[in-house]
């Protein structure tokens, strides 16, 4: 897979650009937003130090490729999308996304971002397999992943204990062989 070119990705509703250390305040704000946090398994208060550590130990060494989602309309940052646990040998990674600004949800931004970043992962990064985990009940995200070509692999029942109850985690993936050259992701 080599070095990722960190190009800017242009869509109809969004522009995706590589994350920088200057995005720390956005990431911390978004990750602590209750409407974002409720869909994460990791629920601890997110700090500037945690983000800086992530940037220095994961993004900098290529274990994570992370982008900022920017609204095409007003050019404001509204969320983030990333690949983590990038495995060059097996050409695989885990996908993650969050729309940090409440006003940006329900507009198809997550679906478009997922499609664009999945295409980037499969074509530009040379990934063969992209997986993701989604909490059962996060229906909007699940629909966006399905529309983007991800297939449900299974449900891990009662996998996590959150907010005083056990929750199922749905595993999904997309393979490079799921997408033909003539087909758009």
C-alpha positions as CSV (number, residue, x, y, z in Angstrom):
1,X,0.0,0.0,0.0
2,X,2.9,2.3,0.5
3,X,2.6,5.9,1.5
4,X,-0.9,7.4,1.2
5,X,-0.9,10.5,-0.9
6,X,-3.2,12.4,1.5
7,X,-5.0,14.0,-1.4
8,X,-8.1,16.2,-0.9
9,X,-11.3,14.3,-1.9
10,X,-14.1,16.4,-3.4
11,X,-17.7,15.3,-3.3
12,X,-21.0,17.1,-3.9
13,X,-21.8,17.8,-0.3
14,X,-18.4,17.4,1.3
15,X,-14.7,18.0,0.9
16,X,-12.4,15.6,2.8
17,X,-8.9,16.8,3.7
18,X,-6.2,15.2,5.8
19,X,-6.3,15.9,9.5
20,X,-3.8,18.2,11.1
21,X,-2.8,19.0,14.7
22,X,-4.7,22.3,14.2
23,X,-8.0,20.2,14.2
24,X,-7.5,19.2,17.8
25,X,-10.2,21.5,19.2
26,X,-12.7,20.3,16.7
27,X,-12.0,16.6,17.4
28,X,-12.2,17.1,21.2
29,X,-15.4,19.1,20.9
30,X,-17.1,16.5,18.6
31,X,-15.9,13.4,20.5
32,X,-17.4,14.9,23.7
33,X,-20.7,15.8,22.0
34,X,-23.3,13.5,23.6
35,X,-25.0,12.8,20.3
36,X,-21.6,11.5,19.0
37,X,-20.5,9.8,22.2
38,X,-23.7,7.7,22.4
39,X,-22.6,5.9,19.2
40,X,-19.1,5.2,20.4
41,X,-18.0,2.2,22.4
42,X,-15.2,4.3,23.9
43,X,-17.0,6.8,26.1
44,X,-14.4,8.4,28.3
45,X,-14.1,12.2,28.2
46,X,-11.9,13.0,25.2
47,X,-9.0,15.4,25.9
48,X,-6.5,17.5,23.9
49,X,-3.8,15.2,25.2
50,X,-5.6,12.1,24.0
51,X,-5.9,13.5,20.5
52,X,-2.3,14.7,20.4
53,X,-1.2,11.2,21.5
54,X,-3.4,9.7,18.8
55,X,-1.8,12.0,16.2
56,X,1.7,11.3,17.3
57,X,1.5,7.6,17.8
58,X,-1.1,6.5,15.2
59,X,-1.5,9.1,12.4
60,X,2.1,10.0,12.2
61,X,3.3,6.4,11.7
62,X,0.6,5.5,9.2
63,X,-1.4,3.1,11.4
64,X,-4.3,5.6,11.0
65,X,-5.3,7.7,8.0
66,X,-7.7,10.4,9.2
67,X,-9.5,13.1,7.4
68,X,-11.7,16.1,8.3
69,X,-15.2,16.3,6.7
70,X,-15.9,19.9,5.5
71,X,-19.3,21.1,4.3
72,X,-19.1,22.1,0.6
73,X,-21.8,24.7,1.3
74,X,-20.0,26.9,3.8
75,X,-16.6,25.3,4.0
76,X,-16.9,24.6,7.8
77,X,-15.5,21.4,9.4
78,X,-18.3,19.1,10.5
79,X,-16.8,15.7,11.3
80,X,-14.1,13.2,10.7
81,X,-13.6,9.9,8.9
82,X,-10.7,7.5,9.3
83,X,-9.1,4.1,8.8
84,X,-7.5,2.6,11.8
85,X,-5.5,-0.6,12.4
86,X,-4.2,-0.5,8.8
87,X,-2.7,-3.8,8.0
88,X,-0.4,-3.6,5.0
89,X,0.2,-7.3,4.7
90,X,-3.4,-8.2,4.6
91,X,-4.5,-5.0,2.9
92,X,-7.2,-4.3,5.4
93,X,-8.3,-1.6,7.8
94,X,-11.2,-0.6,10.0
95,X,-13.4,2.3,9.0
96,X,-14.8,4.9,11.4
97,X,-16.7,8.1,11.0
98,X,-18.5,10.7,13.1
99,X,-20.5,13.8,12.1
100,X,-19.6,16.1,15.0
101,X,-22.0,19.0,14.2
102,X,-25.6,18.1,15.1
103,X,-26.9,20.5,12.3
104,X,-25.1,18.4,9.6
105,X,-26.9,15.1,10.4
106,X,-29.7,13.7,8.3
107,X,-28.5,15.3,5.1
108,X,-26.8,12.4,3.4
109,X,-23.3,13.7,4.5
110,X,-22.4,10.5,6.3
111,X,-23.4,8.4,3.3
112,X,-21.5,10.5,0.8
113,X,-18.5,10.6,3.0
114,X,-18.6,6.8,3.5
115,X,-18.8,6.3,-0.3
116,X,-15.9,8.7,-1.0
117,X,-13.6,7.4,1.7
118,X,-14.4,3.8,0.9
119,X,-13.4,4.5,-2.8
120,X,-10.2,6.2,-1.5
121,X,-9.4,3.2,0.7
122,X,-10.0,0.6,-2.1
123,X,-8.5,2.5,-5.0
124,X,-5.9,4.9,-3.7
125,X,-4.7,3.0,-0.6
126,X,-5.0,-0.4,-2.3
127,X,-7.1,-2.0,0.5
128,X,-8.8,-5.3,-0.1
129,X,-11.0,-5.4,3.0
130,X,-12.5,-2.6,4.9
131,X,-14.4,-3.5,8.1
132,X,-16.5,-1.6,10.6
133,X,-18.4,-2.0,13.8
134,X,-21.7,-0.3,14.5
135,X,-23.7,-0.4,17.7
136,X,-27.1,-2.1,17.2
137,X,-29.7,0.7,17.2
138,X,-27.6,3.2,15.3
139,X,-29.9,2.9,12.3
140,X,-28.8,6.0,10.4
141,X,-25.2,4.8,10.3
142,X,-26.2,1.2,9.4
143,X,-28.3,2.5,6.5
144,X,-25.4,4.7,5.3
145,X,-23.0,1.7,5.4
146,X,-25.5,-0.5,3.5
147,X,-26.0,2.2,0.8
148,X,-22.2,2.4,0.5
149,X,-21.9,-1.3,-0.2
150,X,-20.9,-2.7,3.2
151,X,-22.4,-6.1,4.0
152,X,-23.4,-7.4,7.4
153,X,-21.1,-10.1,8.6
154,X,-22.6,-10.8,11.9
155,X,-23.9,-9.6,15.2
156,X,-21.9,-10.0,18.4
157,X,-24.6,-10.3,21.0
158,X,-24.2,-8.4,24.2
159,X,-20.6,-7.5,23.3
160,X,-20.4,-4.2,25.2
161,X,-21.9,-2.9,28.4
162,X,-23.0,0.7,27.9
163,X,-25.3,3.0,29.9
164,X,-26.3,0.2,32.2
165,X,-27.2,-2.4,29.6
166,X,-25.5,-4.9,27.3
167,X,-25.5,-3.9,23.6
168,X,-25.0,-5.9,20.4
169,X,-22.3,-4.8,18.0
170,X,-22.9,-5.4,14.2
171,X,-19.8,-6.2,12.1
172,X,-19.8,-5.2,8.4
173,X,-17.3,-5.2,5.6
174,X,-16.7,-4.4,2.0
175,X,-14.1,-6.1,-0.2
176,X,-12.4,-4.8,-3.3
177,X,-14.0,-7.7,-5.2
178,X,-17.4,-6.4,-4.1
179,X,-16.9,-3.4,-6.4
180,X,-16.4,-3.7,-10.1
181,X,-14.4,-1.1,-12.0
182,X,-17.5,0.0,-13.8
183,X,-19.4,0.4,-10.5
184,X,-19.1,3.4,-8.2
185,X,-18.7,2.8,-4.5
